Amino acid sequence: MATQNLTLKLPAEIIRKAKVVAAERGTSISALVTEKIEEIVGEDAAYQAARRRASEWLTHGWHLGGPSTGLGAGRRDA
């Protein structure tokens, strides 16, 4: 994957602590930031997919028993 530089301004104390964490993990601050951003992006993608599925389910409706009428009649998948 191609990389691109990014400039961040962080409090000096956070940078100092991040250096310690990175050293303890045998990695770099850049790798720590990359890992966390990838985690956030992945969580957001999963959330958006779940939101689309829920919206689709609501659009189709659910048959909750009784006479079958309208869209979603007989639907039992969850």
Order of alpha helices (4+ residues) and beta strands (2+ residues): alpha-alpha
